[in-house]
Amino acid sequence: MVATIIVMADIGRLDWVLDLLRRIPMSDKVCHFFLVGTLGYLFNQALNLRKFGPLLLGSLVIAIVLTAEEISQRWVPGRTFDYGDMAANIAGCVAADLLSRRRKG
């Protein structure tokens, strides 16, 4: 789902959605937080809460992949790199990690 959203945004198929979101303050960051957080949570569950050091592997993988994707936007015409988006992605991963641990017990 997230990969589809990224590709559609990259090729300009979500411009109408992005235009609507731009009208609502902070909606882009909220969407990043919830989409990435949901993806991280589901990935943690799929990996049976496997850890990599102190972190859950699912959250870590999602954080790395989506940080790389955000950075890659510097070279994609029509897309823009945004530290705020990256921060919302990381915050979503942290929330996914914490919620996954809480749901375990």
Biopython code that builds the backbone (N, CA, C, O; Angstrom):
import numpy as np
from Bio.PDB.StructureBuilder import StructureBuilder

atoms = [
    (1, "MET", "N", (0.829, -1.189, 0.000)),
    (1, "MET", "CA", (0.000, 0.000, 0.000)),
    (1, "MET", "C", (0.876, 1.256, 0.000)),
    (1, "MET", "O", (0.659, 2.167, -0.799)),
    (2, "VAL", "N", (1.864, 1.302, 0.896)),
    (2, "VAL", "CA", (2.728, 2.467, 0.980)),
    (2, "VAL", "C", (3.547, 2.618, -0.297)),
    (2, "VAL", "O", (3.723, 3.732, -0.793)),
    (3, "ALA", "N", (4.049, 1.506, -0.834)),
    (3, "ALA", "CA", (4.815, 1.560, -2.081)),
    (3, "ALA", "C", (3.945, 2.111, -3.215)),
    (3, "ALA", "O", (4.423, 2.896, -4.034)),
    (4, "THR", "N", (2.697, 1.714, -3.267)),
    (4, "THR", "CA", (1.780, 2.212, -4.289)),
    (4, "THR", "C", (1.582, 3.712, -4.142)),
    (4, "THR", "O", (1.594, 4.441, -5.134)),
    (5, "ILE", "N", (1.401, 4.178, -2.915)),
    (5, "ILE", "CA", (1.237, 5.609, -2.664)),
    (5, "ILE", "C", (2.482, 6.375, -3.107)),
    (5, "ILE", "O", (2.374, 7.431, -3.730)),
    (6, "ILE", "N", (3.657, 5.847, -2.789)),
    (6, "ILE", "CA", (4.907, 6.514, -3.162)),
    (6, "ILE", "C", (5.042, 6.601, -4.675)),
    (6, "ILE", "O", (5.352, 7.662, -5.215)),
    (7, "VAL", "N", (4.809, 5.489, -5.358)),
    (7, "VAL", "CA", (4.932, 5.481, -6.821)),
    (7, "VAL", "C", (3.908, 6.423, -7.451)),
    (7, "VAL", "O", (4.245, 7.185, -8.357)),
    (8, "MET", "N", (2.676, 6.378, -6.984)),
    (8, "MET", "CA", (1.645, 7.255, -7.542)),
    (8, "MET", "C", (1.992, 8.726, -7.324)),
    (8, "MET", "O", (1.760, 9.555, -8.204)),
    (9, "ALA", "N", (2.546, 9.052, -6.160)),
    (9, "ALA", "CA", (2.968, 10.431, -5.906)),
    (9, "ALA", "C", (4.129, 10.805, -6.826)),
    (9, "ALA", "O", (4.179, 11.920, -7.346)),
    (10, "ASP", "N", (5.060, 9.873, -7.024)),
    (10, "ASP", "CA", (6.228, 10.134, -7.879)),
    (10, "ASP", "C", (5.828, 10.408, -9.332)),
    (10, "ASP", "O", (6.470, 11.213, -10.006)),
    (11, "ILE", "N", (4.782, 9.751, -9.816)),
    (11, "ILE", "CA", (4.384, 9.941, -11.218)),
    (11, "ILE", "C", (3.263, 10.968, -11.373)),
    (11, "ILE", "O", (2.733, 11.156, -12.468)),
    (12, "GLY", "N", (2.905, 11.631, -10.269)),
    (12, "GLY", "CA", (1.931, 12.719, -10.354)),
    (12, "GLY", "C", (0.477, 12.308, -10.311)),
    (12, "GLY", "O", (-0.399, 13.131, -10.574)),
    (13, "ARG", "N", (0.193, 11.046, -9.983)),
    (13, "ARG", "CA", (-1.199, 10.575, -9.964)),
    (13, "ARG", "C", (-1.953, 10.975, -8.697)),
    (13, "ARG", "O", (-3.173, 10.827, -8.634)),
    (14, "LEU", "N", (-1.242, 11.480, -7.689)),
    (14, "LEU", "CA", (-1.899, 11.876, -6.440)),
    (14, "LEU", "C", (-1.915, 13.387, -6.249)),
    (14, "LEU", "O", (-2.170, 13.867, -5.144)),
    (15, "ASP", "N", (-1.649, 14.135, -7.302)),
    (15, "ASP", "CA", (-1.605, 15.592, -7.171)),
    (15, "ASP", "C", (-2.894, 16.158, -6.597)),
    (15, "ASP", "O", (-2.857, 17.082, -5.784)),
    (16, "TRP", "N", (-4.037, 15.614, -7.012)),
    (16, "TRP", "CA", (-5.316, 16.120, -6.521)),
    (16, "TRP", "C", (-5.479, 15.862, -5.027)),
    (16, "TRP", "O", (-6.047, 16.694, -4.320)),
    (17, "VAL", "N", (-4.993, 14.726, -4.535)),
    (17, "VAL", "CA", (-5.061, 14.423, -3.104)),
    (17, "VAL", "C", (-4.107, 15.336, -2.347)),
    (17, "VAL", "O", (-4.459, 15.896, -1.308)),
    (18, "LEU", "N", (-2.907, 15.480, -2.873)),
    (18, "LEU", "CA", (-1.916, 16.339, -2.225)),
    (18, "LEU", "C", (-2.378, 17.785, -2.182)),
    (18, "LEU", "O", (-2.123, 18.484, -1.201)),
    (19, "ASP", "N", (-3.047, 18.242, -3.220)),
    (19, "ASP", "CA", (-3.593, 19.604, -3.227)),
    (19, "ASP", "C", (-4.632, 19.784, -2.126)),
    (19, "ASP", "O", (-4.663, 20.823, -1.466)),
    (20, "LEU", "N", (-5.485, 18.778, -1.922)),
    (20, "LEU", "CA", (-6.472, 18.841, -0.837)),
    (20, "LEU", "C", (-5.792, 18.861, 0.525)),
    (20, "LEU", "O", (-6.168, 19.638, 1.402)),
    (21, "LEU", "N", (-4.791, 18.006, 0.698)),
    (21, "LEU", "CA", (-4.099, 17.938, 1.985)),
    (21, "LEU", "C", (-3.360, 19.232, 2.314)),
    (21, "LEU", "O", (-3.260, 19.607, 3.482)),
    (22, "ARG", "N", (-2.847, 19.908, 1.304)),
    (22, "ARG", "CA", (-2.119, 21.167, 1.527)),
    (22, "ARG", "C", (-3.017, 22.241, 2.135)),
    (22, "ARG", "O", (-2.522, 23.184, 2.752)),
    (23, "ARG", "N", (-4.307, 22.109, 1.970)),
    (23, "ARG", "CA", (-5.260, 23.090, 2.518)),
    (23, "ARG", "C", (-5.466, 22.905, 4.022)),
    (23, "ARG", "O", (-5.961, 23.811, 4.692)),
    (24, "ILE", "N", (-5.096, 21.749, 4.553)),
    (24, "ILE", "CA", (-5.287, 21.456, 5.980)),
    (24, "ILE", "C", (-3.918, 21.502, 6.652)),
    (24, "ILE", "O", (-3.035, 20.715, 6.310)),
    (25, "PRO", "N", (-3.733, 22.417, 7.606)),
    (25, "PRO", "CA", (-2.423, 22.542, 8.255)),
    (25, "PRO", "C", (-1.961, 21.224, 8.893)),
    (25, "PRO", "O", (-2.724, 20.556, 9.589)),
    (26, "MET", "N", (-0.719, 20.874, 8.644)),
    (26, "MET", "CA", (-0.043, 19.709, 9.222)),
    (26, "MET", "C", (-0.611, 18.357, 8.766)),
    (26, "MET", "O", (-0.184, 17.318, 9.270)),
    (27, "SER", "N", (-1.556, 18.350, 7.834)),
    (27, "SER", "CA", (-2.164, 17.083, 7.419)),
    (27, "SER", "C", (-1.148, 16.153, 6.772)),
    (27, "SER", "O", (-1.237, 14.935, 6.929)),
    (28, "ASP", "N", (-0.192, 16.706, 6.051)),
    (28, "ASP", "CA", (0.840, 15.885, 5.420)),
    (28, "ASP", "C", (1.647, 15.140, 6.480)),
    (28, "ASP", "O", (1.916, 13.947, 6.337)),
    (29, "LYS", "N", (2.028, 15.839, 7.536)),
    (29, "LYS", "CA", (2.828, 15.215, 8.602)),
    (29, "LYS", "C", (2.003, 14.172, 9.357)),
    (29, "LYS", "O", (2.514, 13.112, 9.717)),
    (30, "VAL", "N", (0.746, 14.473, 9.590)),
    (30, "VAL", "CA", (-0.150, 13.517, 10.268)),
    (30, "VAL", "C", (-0.307, 12.258, 9.426)),
    (30, "VAL", "O", (-0.288, 11.147, 9.956)),
    (31, "CYS", "N", (-0.461, 12.427, 8.120)),
    (31, "CYS", "CA", (-0.577, 11.264, 7.225)),
    (31, "CYS", "C", (0.703, 10.437, 7.235)),
    (31, "CYS", "O", (0.647, 9.209, 7.292)),
    (32, "HIS", "N", (1.855, 11.101, 7.179)),
    (32, "HIS", "CA", (3.129, 10.378, 7.258)),
    (32, "HIS", "C", (3.190, 9.572, 8.551)),
    (32, "HIS", "O", (3.516, 8.385, 8.533)),
    (33, "PHE", "N", (2.877, 10.216, 9.668)),
    (33, "PHE", "CA", (2.942, 9.550, 10.972)),
    (33, "PHE", "C", (2.055, 8.303, 11.007)),
    (33, "PHE", "O", (2.512, 7.228, 11.395)),
    (34, "PHE", "N", (0.801, 8.443, 10.607)),
    (34, "PHE", "CA", (-0.124, 7.317, 10.717)),
    (34, "PHE", "C", (0.133, 6.226, 9.676)),
    (34, "PHE", "O", (0.042, 5.042, 10.001)),
    (35, "LEU", "N", (0.447, 6.591, 8.453)),
    (35, "LEU", "CA", (0.731, 5.562, 7.441)),
    (35, "LEU", "C", (1.989, 4.775, 7.781)),
    (35, "LEU", "O", (1.996, 3.545, 7.717)),
    (36, "VAL", "N", (3.039, 5.476, 8.137)),
    (36, "VAL", "CA", (4.300, 4.803, 8.472)),
    (36, "VAL", "C", (4.161, 4.037, 9.782)),
    (36, "VAL", "O", (4.670, 2.923, 9.907)),
    (37, "GLY", "N", (3.483, 4.622, 10.748)),
    (37, "GLY", "CA", (3.263, 3.928, 12.016)),
    (37, "GLY", "C", (2.474, 2.641, 11.834)),
    (37, "GLY", "O", (2.804, 1.616, 12.431)),
    (38, "THR", "N", (1.441, 2.690, 11.017)),
    (38, "THR", "CA", (0.650, 1.494, 10.742)),
    (38, "THR", "C", (1.497, 0.440, 10.037)),
    (38, "THR", "O", (1.456, -0.740, 10.386)),
    (39, "LEU", "N", (2.259, 0.876, 9.051)),
    (39, "LEU", "CA", (3.130, -0.061, 8.337)),
    (39, "LEU", "C", (4.149, -0.694, 9.289)),
    (39, "LEU", "O", (4.376, -1.903, 9.246)),
    (40, "GLY", "N", (4.756, 0.118, 10.140)),
    (40, "GLY", "CA", (5.722, -0.403, 11.107)),
    (40, "GLY", "C", (5.093, -1.389, 12.076)),
    (40, "GLY", "O", (5.669, -2.436, 12.372)),
    (41, "TYR", "N", (3.909, -1.052, 12.566)),
    (41, "TYR", "CA", (3.212, -1.946, 13.495)),
    (41, "TYR", "C", (2.904, -3.285, 12.831)),
    (41, "TYR", "O", (3.150, -4.341, 13.412)),
    (42, "LEU", "N", (2.365, -3.240, 11.616)),
    (42, "LEU", "CA", (2.032, -4.485, 10.916)),
    (42, "LEU", "C", (3.278, -5.306, 10.606)),
    (42, "LEU", "O", (3.250, -6.534, 10.690)),
    (43, "PHE", "N", (4.367, -4.637, 10.251)),
    (43, "PHE", "CA", (5.609, -5.346, 9.965)),
    (43, "PHE", "C", (6.174, -5.975, 11.244)),
    (43, "PHE", "O", (6.695, -7.090, 11.209)),
    (44, "ASN", "N", (6.072, -5.266, 12.364)),
    (44, "ASN", "CA", (6.503, -5.848, 13.645)),
    (44, "ASN", "C", (5.716, -7.116, 13.957)),
    (44, "ASN", "O", (6.280, -8.114, 14.405)),
    (45, "GLN", "N", (4.413, -7.066, 13.716)),
    (45, "GLN", "CA", (3.577, -8.241, 13.982)),
    (45, "GLN", "C", (3.941, -9.387, 13.038)),
    (45, "GLN", "O", (4.009, -10.543, 13.453)),
    (46, "ALA", "N", (4.174, -9.057, 11.764)),
    (46, "ALA", "CA", (4.525, -10.088, 10.784)),
    (46, "ALA", "C", (5.850, -10.770, 11.140)),
    (46, "ALA", "O", (6.050, -11.947, 10.840)),
    (47, "LEU", "N", (6.740, -10.029, 11.773)),
    (47, "LEU", "CA", (8.046, -10.577, 12.178)),
    (47, "LEU", "C", (8.024, -11.129, 13.604)),
    (47, "LEU", "O", (9.071, -11.427, 14.179)),
    (48, "ASN", "N", (6.820, -11.262, 14.170)),
    (48, "ASN", "CA", (6.654, -11.793, 15.529)),
    (48, "ASN", "C", (7.501, -11.041, 16.552)),
    (48, "ASN", "O", (8.111, -11.636, 17.440)),
    (49, "LEU", "N", (7.522, -9.710, 16.401)),
    (49, "LEU", "CA", (8.217, -8.813, 17.327)),
    (49, "LEU", "C", (9.706, -9.131, 17.464)),
    (49, "LEU", "O", (10.292, -8.953, 18.531)),
    (50, "ARG", "N", (10.306, -9.599, 16.379)),
    (50, "ARG", "CA", (11.738, -9.900, 16.378)),
    (50, "ARG", "C", (12.525, -8.622, 16.630)),
    (50, "ARG", "O", (12.192, -7.556, 16.112)),
    (51, "LYS", "N", (13.570, -8.747, 17.432)),
    (51, "LYS", "CA", (14.388, -7.585, 17.785)),
    (51, "LYS", "C", (15.703, -7.566, 17.031)),
    (51, "LYS", "O", (16.227, -8.602, 16.621)),
    (52, "PHE", "N", (16.225, -6.349, 16.857)),
    (52, "PHE", "CA", (17.575, -6.111, 16.358)),
    (52, "PHE", "C", (18.188, -5.166, 17.366)),
    (52, "PHE", "O", (17.954, -3.958, 17.328)),
    (53, "GLY", "N", (18.975, -5.724, 18.269)),
    (53, "GLY", "CA", (19.466, -4.924, 19.392)),
    (53, "GLY", "C", (18.274, -4.533, 20.256)),
    (53, "GLY", "O", (17.425, -5.372, 20.558)),
    (54, "PRO", "N", (18.201, -3.268, 20.654)),
    (54, "PRO", "CA", (17.084, -2.842, 21.504)),
    (54, "PRO", "C", (15.808, -2.504, 20.727)),
    (54, "PRO", "O", (14.766, -2.246, 21.330)),
    (55, "LEU", "N", (15.884, -2.503, 19.404)),
    (55, "LEU", "CA", (14.749, -2.086, 18.579)),
    (55, "LEU", "C", (14.029, -3.277, 17.970)),
    (55, "LEU", "O", (14.627, -4.329, 17.745)),
    (56, "LEU", "N", (12.747, -3.104, 17.708)),
    (56, "LEU", "CA", (12.026, -4.127, 16.963)),
    (56, "LEU", "C", (12.437, -4.015, 15.503)),
    (56, "LEU", "O", (12.485, -2.917, 14.948)),
    (57, "LEU", "N", (12.731, -5.140, 14.890)),
    (57, "LEU", "CA", (13.264, -5.183, 13.534)),
    (57, "LEU", "C", (12.321, -4.535, 12.519)),
    (57, "LEU", "O", (12.776, -3.817, 11.630)),
    (58, "GLY", "N", (11.030, -4.777, 12.640)),
    (58, "GLY", "CA", (10.075, -4.206, 11.697)),
    (58, "GLY", "C", (10.124, -2.686, 11.691)),
    (58, "GLY", "O", (10.164, -2.070, 10.625)),
    (59, "SER", "N", (10.120, -2.077, 12.871)),
    (59, "SER", "CA", (10.188, -0.615, 12.968)),
    (59, "SER", "C", (11.491, -0.092, 12.385)),
    (59, "SER", "O", (11.505, 0.925, 11.691)),
    (60, "LEU", "N", (12.583, -0.785, 12.668)),
    (60, "LEU", "CA", (13.892, -0.359, 12.179)),
    (60, "LEU", "C", (13.962, -0.418, 10.654)),
    (60, "LEU", "O", (14.442, 0.519, 10.016)),
    (61, "VAL", "N", (13.487, -1.509, 10.076)),
    (61, "VAL", "CA", (13.522, -1.654, 8.610)),
    (61, "VAL", "C", (12.676, -0.568, 7.954)),
    (61, "VAL", "O", (13.111, 0.057, 6.987)),
    (62, "ILE", "N", (11.485, -0.343, 8.467)),
    (62, "ILE", "CA", (10.605, 0.681, 7.893)),
    (62, "ILE", "C", (11.250, 2.054, 8.020)),
    (62, "ILE", "O", (11.197, 2.846, 7.079)),
    (63, "ALA", "N", (11.855, 2.349, 9.162)),
    (63, "ALA", "CA", (12.520, 3.646, 9.344)),
    (63, "ALA", "C", (13.637, 3.838, 8.328)),
    (63, "ALA", "O", (13.761, 4.913, 7.743)),
    (64, "ILE", "N", (14.436, 2.824, 8.114)),
    (64, "ILE", "CA", (15.554, 2.922, 7.160)),
    (64, "ILE", "C", (15.045, 3.089, 5.738)),
    (64, "ILE", "O", (15.515, 3.958, 5.004)),
    (65, "VAL", "N", (14.088, 2.258, 5.348)),
    (65, "VAL", "CA", (13.579, 2.303, 3.971)),
    (65, "VAL", "C", (12.909, 3.644, 3.679)),
    (65, "VAL", "O", (13.142, 4.234, 2.624)),
    (66, "LEU", "N", (12.080, 4.131, 4.604)),
    (66, "LEU", "CA", (11.363, 5.373, 4.325)),
    (66, "LEU", "C", (12.247, 6.607, 4.490)),
    (66, "LEU", "O", (11.965, 7.646, 3.894)),
    (67, "THR", "N", (13.309, 6.512, 5.286)),
    (67, "THR", "CA", (14.288, 7.603, 5.318)),
    (67, "THR", "C", (15.009, 7.676, 3.979)),
    (67, "THR", "O", (15.210, 8.762, 3.435)),
    (68, "ALA", "N", (15.396, 6.521, 3.450)),
    (68, "ALA", "CA", (16.037, 6.483, 2.126)),
    (68, "ALA", "C", (15.085, 7.007, 1.050)),
    (68, "ALA", "O", (15.505, 7.736, 0.152)),
    (69, "GLU", "N", (13.815, 6.640, 1.138)),
    (69, "GLU", "CA", (12.834, 7.104, 0.156)),
    (69, "GLU", "C", (12.673, 8.624, 0.240)),
    (69, "GLU", "O", (12.584, 9.294, -0.790)),
    (70, "GLU", "N", (12.635, 9.160, 1.437)),
    (70, "GLU", "CA", (12.502, 10.613, 1.590)),
    (70, "GLU", "C", (13.725, 11.324, 1.011)),
    (70, "GLU", "O", (13.589, 12.330, 0.315)),
    (71, "ILE", "N", (14.903, 10.810, 1.294)),
    (71, "ILE", "CA", (16.129, 11.402, 0.756)),
    (71, "ILE", "C", (16.145, 11.319, -0.767)),
    (71, "ILE", "O", (16.603, 12.246, -1.436)),
    (72, "SER", "N", (15.645, 10.209, -1.317)),
    (72, "SER", "CA", (15.646, 10.033, -2.775)),
    (72, "SER", "C", (14.796, 11.079, -3.483)),
    (72, "SER", "O", (14.970, 11.312, -4.679)),
    (73, "GLN", "N", (13.887, 11.704, -2.763)),
    (73, "GLN", "CA", (13.024, 12.716, -3.372)),
    (73, "GLN", "C", (13.808, 13.937, -3.851)),
    (73, "GLN", "O", (13.299, 14.731, -4.642)),
    (74, "ARG", "N", (15.040, 14.086, -3.375)),
    (74, "ARG", "CA", (15.886, 15.193, -3.851)),
    (74, "ARG", "C", (16.135, 15.079, -5.347)),
    (74, "ARG", "O", (16.390, 16.083, -6.012)),
    (75, "TRP", "N", (16.064, 13.864, -5.885)),
    (75, "TRP", "CA", (16.391, 13.621, -7.283)),
    (75, "TRP", "C", (15.184, 13.245, -8.138)),
    (75, "TRP", "O", (15.341, 12.907, -9.311)),
    (76, "VAL", "N", (13.984, 13.300, -7.564)),
    (76, "VAL", "CA", (12.772, 12.963, -8.325)),
    (76, "VAL", "C", (12.057, 14.272, -8.686)),
    (76, "VAL", "O", (11.613, 15.007, -7.804)),
    (77, "PRO", "N", (11.951, 14.552, -9.982)),
    (77, "PRO", "CA", (11.265, 15.781, -10.396)),
    (77, "PRO", "C", (9.836, 15.827, -9.854)),
    (77, "PRO", "O", (9.107, 14.837, -9.906)),
    (78, "GLY", "N", (9.455, 16.979, -9.340)),
    (78, "GLY", "CA", (8.107, 17.143, -8.814)),
    (78, "GLY", "C", (7.952, 16.742, -7.358)),
    (78, "GLY", "O", (6.895, 16.977, -6.771)),
    (79, "ARG", "N", (8.960, 16.150, -6.764)),
    (79, "ARG", "CA", (8.917, 15.760, -5.342)),
    (79, "ARG", "C", (9.919, 16.617, -4.588)),
    (79, "ARG", "O", (10.872, 17.124, -5.179)),
    (80, "THR", "N", (9.713, 16.782, -3.297)),
    (80, "THR", "CA", (10.629, 17.597, -2.500)),
    (80, "THR", "C", (11.006, 16.866, -1.227)),
    (80, "THR", "O", (10.165, 16.260, -0.563)),
    (81, "PHE", "N", (12.284, 16.935, -0.902)),
    (81, "PHE", "CA", (12.785, 16.400, 0.361)),
    (81, "PHE", "C", (12.307, 17.308, 1.480)),
    (81, "PHE", "O", (12.335, 18.531, 1.343)),
    (82, "ASP", "N", (11.866, 16.714, 2.594)),
    (82, "ASP", "CA", (11.338, 17.503, 3.705)),
    (82, "ASP", "C", (11.750, 16.862, 5.025)),
    (82, "ASP", "O", (11.401, 15.715, 5.306)),
    (83, "TYR", "N", (12.501, 17.617, 5.833)),
    (83, "TYR", "CA", (12.897, 17.108, 7.145)),
    (83, "TYR", "C", (11.684, 16.819, 8.027)),
    (83, "TYR", "O", (11.707, 15.895, 8.840)),
    (84, "GLY", "N", (10.619, 17.616, 7.862)),
    (84, "GLY", "CA", (9.405, 17.391, 8.643)),
    (84, "GLY", "C", (8.762, 16.054, 8.322)),
    (84, "GLY", "O", (8.298, 15.351, 9.219)),
    (85, "ASP", "N", (8.735, 15.700, 7.033)),
    (85, "ASP", "CA", (8.199, 14.393, 6.635)),
    (85, "ASP", "C", (9.053, 13.278, 7.221)),
    (85, "ASP", "O", (8.530, 12.274, 7.704)),
    (86, "MET", "N", (10.377, 13.460, 7.176)),
    (86, "MET", "CA", (11.259, 12.435, 7.714)),
    (86, "MET", "C", (11.055, 12.295, 9.230)),
    (86, "MET", "O", (11.049, 11.184, 9.758)),
    (87, "ALA", "N", (10.891, 13.413, 9.912)),
    (87, "ALA", "CA", (10.647, 13.372, 11.354)),
    (87, "ALA", "C", (9.315, 12.672, 11.662)),
    (87, "ALA", "O", (9.233, 11.889, 12.608)),
    (88, "ALA", "N", (8.278, 12.951, 10.871)),
    (88, "ALA", "CA", (6.985, 12.291, 11.075)),
    (88, "ALA", "C", (7.099, 10.794, 10.816)),
    (88, "ALA", "O", (6.479, 9.995, 11.517)),
    (89, "ASN", "N", (7.895, 10.406, 9.806)),
    (89, "ASN", "CA", (8.121, 8.982, 9.535)),
    (89, "ASN", "C", (8.794, 8.305, 10.724)),
    (89, "ASN", "O", (8.366, 7.238, 11.164)),
    (90, "ILE", "N", (9.844, 8.929, 11.236)),
    (90, "ILE", "CA", (10.579, 8.353, 12.381)),
    (90, "ILE", "C", (9.663, 8.288, 13.602)),
    (90, "ILE", "O", (9.658, 7.291, 14.323)),
    (91, "ALA", "N", (8.896, 9.339, 13.833)),
    (91, "ALA", "CA", (7.960, 9.336, 14.965)),
    (91, "ALA", "C", (6.940, 8.208, 14.814)),
    (91, "ALA", "O", (6.586, 7.560, 15.800)),
    (92, "GLY", "N", (6.467, 7.969, 13.597)),
    (92, "GLY", "CA", (5.540, 6.862, 13.354)),
    (92, "GLY", "C", (6.181, 5.519, 13.668)),
    (92, "GLY", "O", (5.529, 4.629, 14.214)),
    (93, "CYS", "N", (7.458, 5.371, 13.323)),
    (93, "CYS", "CA", (8.177, 4.123, 13.611)),
    (93, "CYS", "C", (8.378, 3.931, 15.111)),
    (93, "CYS", "O", (8.254, 2.817, 15.621)),
    (94, "VAL", "N", (8.684, 5.007, 15.809)),
    (94, "VAL", "CA", (8.838, 4.928, 17.270)),
    (94, "VAL", "C", (7.502, 4.541, 17.904)),
    (94, "VAL", "O", (7.455, 3.688, 18.790)),
    (95, "ALA", "N", (6.420, 5.170, 17.448)),
    (95, "ALA", "CA", (5.096, 4.830, 17.975)),
    (95, "ALA", "C", (4.748, 3.373, 17.679)),
    (95, "ALA", "O", (4.183, 2.685, 18.529)),
    (96, "ALA", "N", (5.082, 2.903, 16.486)),
    (96, "ALA", "CA", (4.826, 1.500, 16.122)),
    (96, "ALA", "C", (5.602, 0.565, 17.028)),
    (96, "ALA", "O", (5.074, -0.455, 17.474)),
    (97, "ASP", "N", (6.850, 0.906, 17.302)),
    (97, "ASP", "CA", (7.691, 0.091, 18.177)),
    (97, "ASP", "C", (7.081, 0.020, 19.577)),
    (97, "ASP", "O", (6.943, -1.061, 20.150)),
    (98, "LEU", "N", (6.720, 1.178, 20.116)),
    (98, "LEU", "CA", (6.157, 1.226, 21.473)),
    (98, "LEU", "C", (4.805, 0.509, 21.557)),
    (98, "LEU", "O", (4.552, -0.235, 22.504)),
    (99, "LEU", "N", (3.951, 0.733, 20.575)),
    (99, "LEU", "CA", (2.631, 0.080, 20.576)),
    (99, "LEU", "C", (2.772, -1.427, 20.411)),
    (99, "LEU", "O", (2.052, -2.192, 21.052)),
    (100, "SER", "N", (3.687, -1.853, 19.561)),
    (100, "SER", "CA", (3.905, -3.290, 19.363)),
    (100, "SER", "C", (4.357, -3.948, 20.659)),
    (100, "SER", "O", (3.887, -5.033, 21.001)),
    (101, "ARG", "N", (5.262, -3.301, 21.380)),
    (101, "ARG", "CA", (5.740, -3.855, 22.657)),
    (101, "ARG", "C", (4.610, -3.914, 23.681)),
    (101, "ARG", "O", (4.501, -4.875, 24.442)),
    (102, "ARG", "N", (3.789, -2.900, 23.692)),
    (102, "ARG", "CA", (2.682, -2.838, 24.646)),
    (102, "ARG", "C", (1.644, -3.932, 24.361)),
    (102, "ARG", "O", (1.109, -4.547, 25.283)),
    (103, "ARG", "N", (1.372, -4.163, 23.089)),
    (103, "ARG", "CA", (0.393, -5.175, 22.698)),
    (103, "ARG", "C", (0.884, -6.585, 22.987)),
    (103, "ARG", "O", (0.086, -7.514, 23.113)),
    (104, "LYS", "N", (2.198, -6.743, 23.090)),
    (104, "LYS", "CA", (2.772, -8.073, 23.353)),
    (104, "LYS", "C", (2.344, -8.577, 24.727)),
    (104, "LYS", "O", (1.977, -9.741, 24.891)),
    (105, "GLY", "N", (2.398, -7.682, 25.709)),
    (105, "GLY", "CA", (2.122, -8.090, 27.084)),
    (105, "GLY", "C", (0.682, -8.087, 27.365)),
    (105, "GLY", "O", (0.270, -8.406, 28.480)),
]
sb = StructureBuilder()
sb.init_structure("model")
sb.init_model(0)
sb.init_chain("A")
sb.init_seg("    ")
for serial, (resi, resn, name, xyz) in enumerate(atoms, 1):
    if name == "N":
        sb.init_residue(resn, " ", resi, " ")
    sb.init_atom(name, np.array(xyz, "f"), 0.0, 1.0, " ", f" {name:<3s}", serial, name[0])
structure = sb.get_structure()
